[in-house]
Amino acid sequence: MKKATWQRVAAALLMAVMLLGVAGCSKGEDGDIIQFTMFGAMPQPEINDDNEIMNLIAEKVGVKVKETWLTGQTAAEAIGTIIAGGDYPDFIDGGEAMMALYDEGVLVPWDDYLEKYPNLKELFTDQEWDALRQDDGKIYWANQFQNNYGENRATTHNDEAFWIQVRVLEWAGYPEINTLDEYYDVLTRYAEANPTMADGTKVIPYTMLCDDWRYFCIENAPQFLDGYPNDGSVIVDKENLKIVDYNTTPTAKRYFTKLNEEYKKGTIDIEFATQTYDEYIAKLSTGAVLGMCDQWWDFYGTVNDTFKQQGLDLLGCNYVPLGLTIDEGMDNRWHTYGDTLNVSCGIAVTTSCKDPDAAFKFMNDILDQEIHDLRFWGIKDVDYLVDEDGMFYKTPEMRMQWADKSYQASHRCLYAYMPQWRGTSRDGKNAMMPEEQTSEFFSDLAEPLRKCFEAYGANNYPDMIGSVVEENAPWFPMYSYSNAMTTATPGGVAWTKMGEVKHEWLPRIVMADDFEAAWEQYMAAYNAVNPQDFLSEMQEELNRRAS
C-alpha cells in the first residue's frame, strides 16, 4: 500500500477514535450541547450539520452554532427582511447594516460580560473598547478581524491591490511595474501572445466587480494611486488635517480615463458591469483572468483553493499584489501595517438569544488556544503535525486535503466570523493562522509563485507591494465612521446618494463612447446630491479623532 494511502487510513482511524464521544452530535441528539444560530450578511460556504471539528468543539465547550450566510440579497436587504420578520438568530453580523439592528434595539450589550470573560476582554485595549461604544455609551458588537496577539506574523496582503498572475510576470521577465500604464501594458501584451488557456478558455486580461457593496473594486483606487492609505471613503491630508474627496481629484479622472481606454481596446472584461459576485469568483477560479483590483479577503479563500485542487497554481495562475501609483516615483500605502479597528461592524448577540451568557461564554471559549488551533489548524496528526521543537507543520497531502471543498464542508470549522486572533500563538512560537507560519507559508507556495517572490526579492505578499512602513494615524480608518452613517443626518443622506450615483455612473463612464461628455454628466449627478454635507461631517469626525 502506498504511503499516502497509509496516511489516509491512519488519519481516518484517529478521527474515528476522537469522534466516538461526539457521535451523538452528528445525529442531532446533542444532550447538553446548546444549539445556537448565527446569520452573517456576507456570502460564505456552509458546512455540514455533522461537521467533525464543529462537533469536537461542541464536545469541548458545550455549544454548537448553525451558521447561515447571505444568498441572493444585499446585506441591507437581508437585514431589513430579518427586522421586518422579527425573527432573529442568536448571533448576527449585519455587515454594513449593523446600525439598523442597533437602531431597532435588538442587540445585547457586551458591557456586563467583558469582565466575566477575559478572552473577550483581551481582544482590545480599554481605549479600543471605548471606540466601539454607541451613542448610548454601550458596546453592542466587536470586529473579529485584523487583531494580532503577540508578534505580527503577516505574510499575506489582506488589503486591496491591483493583482496580477505570476505567469504574466514570468513571461514578461519579472519587470518592475509601478504605474497603471505599465500594468495594463503587460496584461495586454501577454493576452495577445497567449489568447487562450491550455483547455481553450479565452484569456481575460482584466475584470472588475461592481456588484452591490463590492463596487469598491472599481471605485476607490484613486486614494491608493495618490499614495494614501485605506481610509476607505475619503483621503486625509495629514499636513493640513483636511478631508479630501478622492472621487473628484485629478487622479480620479486620470484613472477612469485609463479604464475607458482599456475597455475600448478590449483589455477589460466586457461583462464586468453586470457580473454578480458569484460569477466573478467563478470566472477567477478558471484561471483565465490575468488581473483585477480587489481586496485579498474577497477572493483568495475560494479561488486559491480551487487553483490548488485543479493544479492551476502549478501553471502560475496565483495572484500577487502590485503597489501601483498614478505616477512613477511615488510612495504607496496599499498595505496597512499593524491592527486595524473597524468599529462599524462585527459580531453581535441578539435579544432573541435565550441564554446570552452562554453565547458570550462561547465566544470567550473559542479564543482558548486549544480551540483556536482546532478552528484554524485543524486536528493534530490529522490536519497538521508537530516537530521536535514544537513547531506546527503540514504535509503536502494535508495541505491539499485542507483545500478540498468536500473536506471543508465535512471536517473544517473555522467559525470564521467569530472573534479570532492573528499573530503569535500563546506558546510564543507558532502562528495563530497556518498561512502566517513562515515555514508553512513557503512550503505551501506553488513553484511559479516561489519563483516570483525570489525574482523580486520578496519574502511575502507585503514585500511585493512595497508600501511605506508607518504607524496608523489616530483617525485611521475613516471608513469605520462613514460605514456607520445613517440617513438621520444630512451627511448620511449625501453618503447614501453618493454611493447610488457612483454605482450607476462609474460603469457607464468606463464604457462610454465619449468619455469627456460622460464624465461631465457624472460630475453633475454627483454634485447634485450635496457631497459637501458628507465631507463636512467627515471633517468634524477627523477633528474629533485627531484632538
LINGI-V635511 format. One record per run of one state. SS is the DSSP state (~ for helix, > for strand, _ for the rest). FROM is the first residue (numbers start at 1). LEN is the number of residues. Records with the same first field share a line. If there is no record, write none. Layout:
# LINGI-V635511
SS->FROM-LEN, FROM-LEN
This chain:
# LINGI-V635511
_->1-2, 27-7, 41-11, 62-1, 70-5, 86-5, 94-1, 105-2, 108-3, 115-3, 122-4, 132-1, 134-5, 140-2, 143-5, 150-10, 172-7, 194-2, 197-5, 203-1, 205-1, 207-5, 220-1, 226-9, 238-4, 245-5, 266-2, 269-8, 286-3, 290-1, 299-1, 311-1, 316-3, 323-2, 326-21, 351-5, 366-3, 377-3, 381-3, 387-5, 394-2, 404-1, 411-11, 425-6, 432-2, 437-1, 444-3, 457-4, 466-13, 483-7, 512-3, 528-3, 547-1
~->3-24, 52-10, 75-11, 95-10, 111-4, 118-4, 126-6, 166-6, 180-14, 212-8, 221-5, 250-16, 277-9, 296-3, 300-11, 312-4, 356-10, 369-8, 396-8, 405-6, 434-3, 438-6, 447-10, 461-5, 479-4, 490-22, 515-13, 531-16
>->34-7, 63-7, 91-3, 107-1, 133-1, 139-1, 142-1, 148-2, 160-6, 179-1, 196-1, 202-1, 204-1, 206-1, 235-3, 242-3, 268-1, 289-1, 291-5, 319-4, 325-1, 347-4, 380-1, 384-3, 392-2, 422-3, 431-1
